[in-house]
Amino acid sequence: MSTTGTTATTIDVDRSDADYRAWLKEAVRKVQADANRSADTHLLRFPLPEAWGIDLYLKDESTHPTGSLKHRLARSLFLYALCNGWIRPGRPVIEASSGSTAVSEAYFAKLIGVPFIAVMPRTTSPEKCRLIEFHGGECHFVDDSMKMYEESAELAARTGGHYMDQFTYAERATDWRGNNNIAESMYQQLRLERYPEPAWIVATAGTGGTSATIARYVHYMQHDTRICVPDPENSCFFDGWTRNDPHATSDCGSRIEGIGRPRMEPSFVPGAIDRMMRVPDAASVAACRALERVIGRKAGGSTGTGVWSALKIISEMVAEGRTGSVVTLLCDGGERYLDKYYSDAWLAEQGLDITPYARTLDTMLATGVWSEPVG
């Protein structure tokens, strides 16, 4: 509208809401207080022969209050959404997830007093549903897992809630420059070790947010560390990365819970990554079981994927006479997967033979020599 020849007045719309701002301030305080109480997670040493001059560490994310690496992601997503004004009192937070992210988000929703709804496939295990409901969440089932995203957005629109959308916001919700992110924590914990700057950090990808945070921090701090992302079978990340194809897809879901996706997720940042490996599912399971034998800890399949790749990298370092350190993640505990990765019946049902992969690991840990199983 033209104001030529008239005296215009200032149009002023003030949407300040003292009650909402008081609620927001308290919600942010509660989420930050959780981080303060939780302190940091441990960096565990995986014993290797001293003569190799190589140290392997596992960042133990299973010790978070909700038992997995996804606790960090959920905390970041909640702070990001709260500070953007997306989460409102009494309105639900909705997420497309049947796994550890949903468990952790249910925890934070309960912490700040808002409803939580996890949109998940009808085939989700009863144990995952139980954990979500234990933290006060509600399970909303779909028959087609590829419809989870669409159904989550529609549910948010119908209820006036907020669709958290971890697969879009995971890479931007965390401050990758520092502020106690997982990468900064690793380097702080390594500073008194004999190799404080790791040669490699190995991080598996579900959303891709963790590998993006670590890689960006490494580049920002000008470290020489390289980033490797192992990918399980039936995931498109490896194909999309190797072919530079942002539209790569997979028509089958990953058997390794928490990692691998059927589409190239927005939070997966291929350009920040130095190296990828496609790891057979049987190798991931064999590495889980080897980890328990060596350090006495059960871990989930995604940890096995990372350990397999880390040990392959270490075997290359041994062969080349290089010393240094390697870090990977203990993403969650194995107690959630006793009926899967620790069940011989499940392996038989899936047609997985871990024996040749177990032999590879036994030989490598004894001699440093890597002999890839041949099918």
C-alpha positions in Angstrom: 0.0 0.0 0.0 1.4 3.4 -1.0 1.8 6.1 1.6 2.7 8.9 -0.9 1.2 12.2 0.2 0.1 10.8 3.6 1.6 10.7 7.1 2.3 7.0 7.8 2.2 5.6 11.3 4.4 2.9 12.8 2.7 -0.5 12.8 3.7 -2.3 16.0 2.9 -5.9 16.8 4.2 -7.1 20.2 3.8 -10.9 20.8 5.7 -10.9 24.1 4.3 -13.5 26.5 5.6 -13.4 30.0 4.1 -16.7 31.0 5.6 -18.5 28.0 9.0 -16.9 28.5 9.0 -18.0 32.2 8.1 -21.5 31.1 10.8 -21.5 28.4 13.5 -20.3 30.8 12.6 -23.1 33.2 12.5 -25.7 30.4 16.0 -24.7 29.1 17.3 -24.7 32.7 16.0 -28.3 33.2 17.6 -29.6 30.0 21.0 -27.9 30.8 20.9 -29.1 34.4 20.5 -32.7 33.0 23.8 -32.2 31.1 25.4 -30.8 34.2 24.3 -33.7 36.3 25.3 -36.3 33.8 28.9 -34.9 33.5 30.8 -36.6 30.7 31.0 -40.2 29.5 34.1 -42.3 30.0 36.8 -43.0 27.4 37.7 -46.7 27.7 40.9 -48.3 26.6 40.7 -51.4 24.4 43.8 -53.5 25.2 46.2 -54.0 22.3 49.8 -55.5 22.3 52.2 -52.9 23.7 54.7 -53.5 20.9 52.3 -52.1 18.3 52.5 -48.6 19.8 48.9 -48.0 19.1 46.0 -47.2 21.5 42.3 -47.8 20.8 39.7 -46.0 22.8 35.9 -46.3 23.0 33.9 -43.3 24.0 31.3 -45.0 26.2 28.0 -43.3 25.4 26.0 -46.1 27.1 26.4 -44.3 30.5 24.0 -41.5 29.6 20.7 -41.5 31.6 18.8 -43.0 28.7 21.6 -45.4 27.9 22.9 -44.4 24.5 24.7 -41.9 22.3 21.2 -40.5 21.3 20.9 -38.8 24.7 23.3 -36.2 23.4 21.3 -35.8 20.2 18.0 -35.5 22.0 19.4 -32.9 24.4 20.7 -30.8 21.5 17.4 -31.2 19.5 15.4 -30.1 22.5 17.6 -27.0 23.2 17.5 -26.1 19.6 13.7 -26.4 19.3 13.1 -24.6 22.6 15.4 -21.7 21.7 13.7 -21.4 18.3 10.3 -21.2 20.0 9.1 -24.4 18.4 8.2 -26.3 21.5 5.2 -24.9 23.4 3.7 -25.8 26.8 1.2 -28.6 26.7 1.8 -29.3 23.0 3.3 -32.7 21.9 6.8 -33.2 20.6 6.7 -35.8 17.7 9.5 -37.8 16.3 9.9 -40.4 13.5 11.9 -43.0 15.4 11.5 -46.4 16.9 14.9 -46.6 18.5 17.2 -44.9 21.0 16.4 -41.4 19.8 12.7 -41.9 20.7 13.7 -43.2 24.1 15.9 -40.2 24.8 13.4 -37.7 23.4 10.7 -39.2 25.6 12.9 -38.6 28.6 13.5 -34.9 27.8 9.8 -34.3 27.0 8.9 -35.7 30.4 11.6 -33.6 32.0 10.1 -30.4 30.7 6.5 -31.5 31.0 5.3 -31.9 27.4 3.7 -34.9 25.7 5.8 -37.1 23.4 4.7 -39.3 20.5 7.1 -41.6 18.7 6.0 -42.5 15.1 7.3 -46.0 14.4 6.8 -49.1 12.3 4.3 -51.6 13.6 7.1 -54.2 13.7 9.1 -52.3 16.4 10.2 -54.6 19.2 8.1 -54.6 22.4 11.2 -53.7 24.4 11.8 -50.4 22.5 8.1 -49.6 23.0 8.4 -50.4 26.7 11.3 -48.0 27.1 9.5 -45.2 25.3 6.4 -45.6 27.4 8.5 -45.9 30.6 9.7 -42.4 30.0 6.2 -41.2 29.4 6.0 -41.4 25.6 3.3 -42.7 23.4 3.8 -45.0 20.5 2.1 -44.3 17.2 2.4 -47.1 14.6 2.6 -47.1 10.8 2.5 -50.1 8.5 5.1 -48.7 6.1 8.4 -47.4 7.6 8.9 -45.0 4.8 5.7 -43.2 5.8 7.1 -42.3 9.2 8.3 -38.9 8.1 5.0 -37.9 6.4 2.9 -39.2 9.3 5.0 -37.4 11.8 4.6 -34.1 10.0 0.8 -34.6 9.6 0.4 -35.6 13.3 2.2 -32.4 14.3 -0.1 -30.4 12.1 -3.2 -32.0 13.5 -2.2 -31.7 17.2 -0.5 -28.3 17.0 2.7 -30.0 18.2 6.3 -29.9 16.9 7.8 -32.5 14.6 11.4 -32.7 15.9 12.7 -34.3 12.6 16.1 -35.6 13.9 17.1 -36.6 10.3 17.1 -32.9 9.2 18.2 -31.1 12.3 20.8 -33.5 13.9 23.8 -31.9 12.1 22.8 -28.3 13.0 21.4 -28.6 16.5 24.8 -29.3 18.1 27.4 -26.6 18.3 30.2 -28.2 16.3 32.7 -25.5 17.3 32.8 -26.8 20.9 30.5 -26.1 23.9 31.1 -29.6 25.3 30.2 -31.5 22.1 31.4 -35.1 21.8 34.4 -34.2 19.8 35.6 -31.6 22.2 35.1 -34.1 25.0 37.2 -36.7 23.3 40.2 -34.3 22.8 40.0 -33.1 26.4 40.1 -36.7 27.7 43.0 -37.6 25.4 45.2 -34.6 26.3 47.3 -36.6 28.8 47.5 -39.7 26.7 50.7 -40.6 24.8 48.9 -39.8 21.5 46.5 -37.0 22.3 45.6 -36.3 18.7 44.1 -39.5 17.2 45.0 -40.6 13.8 41.4 -41.7 13.1 38.0 -41.2 14.7 35.5 -43.9 13.6 31.9 -42.9 13.9 28.9 -44.8 12.5 25.9 -42.9 11.1 22.2 -43.0 11.8 21.2 -39.4 11.2 24.8 -38.5 10.3 24.8 -35.7 13.0 27.6 -37.2 15.2 30.0 -37.7 12.3 29.2 -34.2 11.0 29.9 -32.7 14.5 33.1 -34.6 14.9 34.4 -33.8 11.4 33.6 -30.1 11.6 35.2 -29.8 15.0 38.4 -31.5 13.7 38.6 -29.2 10.7 37.8 -26.1 12.8 40.5 -26.9 15.3 42.9 -27.8 12.5 43.6 -31.3 13.8 45.2 -33.9 11.4 42.7 -36.5 12.6 40.8 -38.4 9.8 37.1 -39.4 10.0 35.9 -42.8 9.0 32.2 -43.7 8.8 31.4 -47.4 8.6 28.0 -48.3 7.1 26.1 -51.5 7.5 24.4 -53.6 4.9 21.1 -52.3 3.4 22.1 -48.7 4.0 22.5 -46.1 1.2 25.1 -43.9 2.9 28.1 -45.8 1.5 26.7 -45.8 -2.1 25.6 -42.2 -1.9 29.1 -41.2 -0.7 31.1 -43.2 -3.1 29.0 -42.2 -6.1 28.5 -38.6 -5.0 24.8 -39.3 -5.3 22.6 -37.3 -2.9 19.5 -39.2 -4.1 20.8 -42.7 -3.3 18.3 -45.1 -1.7 18.0 -48.6 -0.4 14.9 -50.7 -0.6 15.6 -52.6 2.6 16.1 -51.6 6.2 19.2 -52.0 8.2 19.6 -55.0 10.6 22.0 -53.0 12.7 19.8 -50.9 14.9 20.5 -47.2 15.2 22.6 -46.8 12.0 22.1 -47.1 8.3 19.2 -45.5 6.4 17.2 -46.2 3.3 17.7 -42.6 2.0 20.5 -40.0 2.1 19.4 -38.0 5.2 19.8 -34.2 5.3 22.0 -34.5 8.4 24.5 -36.7 6.7 27.4 -34.5 5.5 29.4 -36.5 2.9 32.0 -33.7 2.2 33.2 -33.7 5.8 34.1 -37.4 5.8 37.5 -38.8 4.8 36.7 -42.5 4.5 33.8 -45.0 4.5 33.5 -48.7 4.8 30.6 -51.1 4.1 30.7 -53.6 6.9 28.9 -56.9 6.7 26.3 -57.4 9.4 27.9 -60.6 10.5 31.1 -58.7 11.0 29.3 -56.2 13.2 27.9 -59.0 15.4 31.2 -60.8 15.6 32.9 -57.6 16.7 30.2 -57.1 19.4 31.0 -60.5 20.8 34.7 -60.0 20.6 34.3 -56.7 22.5 32.6 -58.5 25.3 35.4 -61.1 25.5 38.1 -58.4 25.6 36.6 -55.8 27.9 33.7 -57.6 29.5 31.0 -55.3 28.2 28.1 -56.1 25.9 27.3 -53.4 23.3 24.8 -52.9 20.5 25.4 -53.7 16.9 26.4 -50.2 15.8 29.3 -50.4 18.3 30.4 -53.6 16.6 30.3 -51.9 13.2 32.6 -49.2 14.5 35.0 -51.6 16.3 35.3 -53.8 13.2 36.4 -50.8 11.1 38.7 -49.4 13.8 40.5 -52.7 14.1 40.9 -52.8 10.3 42.5 -49.4 10.4 44.8 -50.4 13.2 45.9 -53.4 11.3 46.9 -51.1 8.4 48.9 -48.9 10.9 50.6 -52.0 12.3 51.6 -53.2 8.7 53.0 -49.7 7.9 54.8 -49.4 11.2 52.8 -46.3 12.3 52.0 -45.5 15.9 49.1 -43.4 17.2 45.6 -43.6 18.6 42.2 -44.5 17.2 38.8 -43.6 18.8 35.5 -45.2 18.2 32.1 -45.1 19.9 30.4 -47.5 22.4 27.0 -46.3 21.2 24.7 -48.2 23.6 24.6 -51.3 25.8 24.0 -54.8 24.5 21.3 -55.6 27.1 18.7 -54.1 24.6 19.8 -56.7 22.0 20.0 -60.0 23.9 17.4 -61.5 21.6 19.2 -60.3 18.5 23.0 -59.9 18.3 23.6 -62.2 21.3 21.2 -64.8 20.2 22.4 -67.7 18.0 18.8 -68.4 17.1 18.4 -64.9 15.7 21.6 -65.3 13.7 20.4 -68.6 12.2 17.0 -67.0 11.4 18.8 -64.1 9.6 21.2 -66.5 7.8 24.2 -64.9 9.4 27.4 -66.9 10.0 29.8 -64.9 12.2 32.5 -67.6 12.4 34.8 -66.4 9.6 34.6 -62.8 10.9 35.4 -64.0 14.4 38.5 -65.7 13.0 39.6 -62.5 11.3 39.3 -60.6 14.6 41.1 -63.3 16.6 44.0 -63.3 14.2 44.2 -59.5 14.1 44.2 -59.1 17.8 46.9 -61.7 18.2 49.2 -60.7 15.3 48.0 -57.4 13.9 47.4 -59.1 10.5 44.0 -58.5 8.8 42.7 -61.3 6.6 39.3 -60.3 5.1 36.9 -63.3 5.0 36.1 -64.4 1.5 32.6 -65.7 0.7 
